[in-house]
Amino acid sequence: MDMATLLSACVQHSASDLHIRVHRKACLRVSGRIKSLETAVVSPEHSESLMREILPERLVPELDETGSADFGYGFEGGVRFRVNVFKEKSGFGIVCRRIPQKIMSFEEIGLPAHVKDLLTRPRGLILVTGPTGSGKTTTLATMIDEINRNEDKHIVTIEDPIEYYHEQKRSIISQREVGVHTSSFSEAMRRSLRQDPDVILLGEMRDFETISTAITAAETGHLVFGTLHTTGSARTVDRIIDSFPKDQQEQIRTQLALSIVAVISQLLVPRKGGGVIAVFEVMMNTSAIENHIRKGETYKITSDIQTGKKRGMILLDDHLLQLSREGLIERDTALEYAQDRVEMRTRIA
């Protein structure tokens, strides 16, 4: 049982992830559920051997120092994986997430059509948020591809690792990987402003320095895409502001109110009959929402999204309810993933 065999099994079973842990069989995540493969139980020595097969030599010091490492891994047939290896109590753990080879269209991922209109903006901040494994990278790749195919722009992506490879189409596209082409997100973000970009994609907004530079770039004539591990528009705005020191929060609140274009939150939930389906919340900035952000009244954003359906806005729970009524997800799935389960139970009855 080597990594090639295990990664082949991941491809053959159409799994999204391969998990390797000591003292149990290798596992796949298929349609959102963990399933064991018929393999031998992994020993500590075997886990290290498997890890060494794929870990780039340049990341050995990082693994030794920090206890984990992230990287992209190319497999046969052009299949790519995003890999995380980490030390745990019994040995090494490995998680390999399969990166789809084809960049999906708006229609294929179910992204609301109104979002396309945002991609022609000359400047501003568009955030795609959600928990790990919710499809944020896929959504961002679709957006970048839409710009790449239709606009004459210079697009700079800063990722860790690079997941989707974009071909040069109408746009010029420069893809940079943290740890390979640049030392950090914040460093790459600062340098990108000297590279004549029109569009900047930040794979992750990890610290207030990176976030601050992104907001400044959005204010000064760039369209900036970023991700956060939050669910819901109000929580996303609060998370950004709370990442700054108290004495800077008032200024950032004002800057964010002016620069933010939209927040797209998403989840992947089990589809009826198998597979997964994306659920979205879309907030588009309006004068009312801008005012709520500036005043620190983010709790009012939800009601503005509810009344903004004609603009293309939708709440996560409303989309869950819609998918349930269309028969695409089970009623229990809508209840399980709802932000307000009490209200959802009333509405879905």
Buried (B, 14 or more C-beta within 10 A) or exposed (E): BEBEEBBBBBBEBEBBBBBBBBEEBBBBBBBBEEEEBEBEEBEEEBBBBBBEEBBBEEBEEBBEEEEBBBBBBEBEEEBBBBBEBBBEEBBBBBBBBBBBEEBBEBEEBBBBEBBBEBBEBEBBBBBBBBEEBBBBBBBBBBBBBBBBEBBEBBBBBBBBBBBBBBEEBEBBBBBBBBBBEBEBBBBBBBEBBEEEBBBBBBBBBBEBBBBBBBBBBBBEEBBBBBBBBBBBBBBBBBBBBEBBEEEBBEEBBEBBBBBBBBBBBBBBBBBBEEEBBBBBBBBBBBEBBBEBBBEEEBEBBBEBBEEBEEBBBBBBBBBBBBBBEEEBBBBEBBBBBBBEBEEBEEBBE
